[in-house]
């Protein structure tokens, strides 16, 4: 399985014609015991210079993984309820 991040830092106006950061594929069903290869890039030299404003401070461009119960809610699970990295 391969999970990628596409897009760039910023809101929809700042990133146009690209997209805001997003995972692709959006939904992935993985069999127990399978491997997932995560791919993304970041840039510590991203400055707020007009055409690349982003939504952060200079020199920051980060991605994170969190487990969520409901994709529509976009709220991370508390650490006691996560199973994403069990048996990893």
C-alpha positions in Angstrom: 0.0 0.0 0.0 1.2 3.5 -0.8 -0.1 6.7 0.9 1.0 10.0 -0.4 0.6 13.7 0.5 -0.1 16.1 -2.3 -0.4 19.9 -2.3 1.4 22.8 -0.6 1.1 24.8 2.6 -1.5 27.5 2.7 -5.2 28.1 2.2 -7.0 27.5 -1.1 -6.3 31.0 -2.4 -2.6 30.9 -1.5 -2.0 27.5 -3.1 -3.9 28.0 -6.3 -3.5 26.4 -8.9 -2.2 23.6 -6.6 -4.3 22.3 -3.7 -4.0 22.5 0.1 -2.2 19.5 1.7 -4.3 16.4 1.3 -3.7 12.6 1.5 -4.2 10.5 -1.6 -5.9 8.1 -1.7 -8.5 9.7 0.6 -9.7 6.3 1.9 -7.5 3.3 2.3 -8.6 -0.1 3.6 -5.5 -2.1 4.7 -5.5 -5.8 5.6 -4.0 -6.7 9.0 -0.3 -7.5 8.8 0.1 -5.4 5.6 2.7 -2.6 5.2 1.9 1.0 4.3 4.5 3.2 2.7 4.0 6.9 3.6 5.4 9.5 1.2 5.4 13.2 1.7 7.7 16.1 1.5 8.2 19.3 3.5 10.4 22.3 3.3 12.1 24.1 6.2 12.9 27.0 3.9 9.3 28.0 3.2 9.1 31.7 3.8 6.0 34.0 4.0 6.9 35.9 0.8 3.6 36.8 -0.8 3.3 34.0 -3.3 4.1 31.3 -0.8 2.4 32.7 2.4 1.1 29.6 3.9 -0.6 29.6 7.3 2.5 29.3 9.4 5.7 31.1 10.4 8.8 31.2 8.3 10.8 28.0 8.1 7.9 25.7 9.1 6.2 23.0 6.9 5.1 20.0 8.8 2.9 16.9 8.4 1.4 14.7 11.1 -0.4 11.4 11.4 -3.2 11.0 13.9 -5.9 8.3 14.2 -9.5 9.5 13.9 -12.8 7.6 14.6 -14.9 9.4 12.1 -13.4 11.1 9.0 -16.4 13.5 8.9 -15.6 14.7 12.4 -11.8 15.3 11.9 -11.1 14.9 15.6 -8.1 12.8 16.8 -8.7 9.9 19.1 -7.3 10.1 22.6 -4.1 8.0 22.9 -5.8 5.3 25.0 -8.2 4.6 22.2 -5.7 4.4 19.2 -4.9 1.1 17.5 -3.1 2.4 14.4 0.4 1.4 15.5 -0.5 -1.7 17.6 1.9 -4.5 16.9 4.1 -2.2 14.8 
